[in-house]
Amino acid sequence: MKPERKSLPMNIKPCPFCGAEQDKDSVESGYWDDYVVVCQHCGARSARNTTATGAVRKWNKRAKEGK
C-alpha cells in the first residue's frame, strides 16, 4: 500500500452504478504508479490518476448525487 492511500482528505461517494458504499480500500494503485477507485461490489472503476486524491475526485465527479 502506498502511504498516500492511508489518509485520504475526502470522502469517496457511493458507486454510481450499484450504489455500494466505498472506503479507502476502494482506492487501488496500479502497475504504472497510478491510482483508481474500484467498487468493491460491482468492479466499476474511475479513470486513472497520478494521485489517490485525484482518482477520488474523478470518482466523485461522476457519482450520483443521491437522486
N, C-alpha and C positions, 0 to 999 in steps of 0.2 A: 504494500500500500504506500502510495506517495504521501508525504506529510501534508500537502495542501488539502487532501480529502478529509482529514480528521476533523477539521472545524470549519465547515462552510459558513460564510457570513449571511446566508439567506436560506429561506425555506424552499423546498422543492415541491411544486404543485403536483396534484394527483395526475395520473396518466390521462391524456386527452382521449384515449381510445377505450380503455376498460374501467377507468375511474379509480384504480388501485392507488392507495397512498404510497408515497416514495420517501426514502430517507437517504442519509449519506452513503449507505451501502449500495444505492442505485447508481452512484457515480463510479464508473469504471475507467481505468487507464488502459490505453491501447499500446500496441507494439511500437508505434511511432512517436511515443511521448505525447499523445493526445488524450483527451477525455471525452466521454459521452455519458449521458444519463440513459440507463436501460431499465425499463419497467420490469420489476421482479415477478410480475404476474403474467403479462402477455408478450413481453420481449420487445415492445416498441422502443425505438432509440431516437435520441436527439441527434442533431448534427454534431460533428466532431469540433473540438475547440482545443486550443493550446493550454487552457487552464480549466480546472474543475469549476470555478466560479463562472467562467464563460459558457461552459456546457450547460450549467444550471440556468443561466439567463436565457439561453436559446430554448431549453425545455419549457421554462415558464412562459416565454413569449407565445408559444403555440398551444399552451394548455388551456382548457376550457375555464371560463371564469365563473363557474358554479351556476350556470343557467340550465 
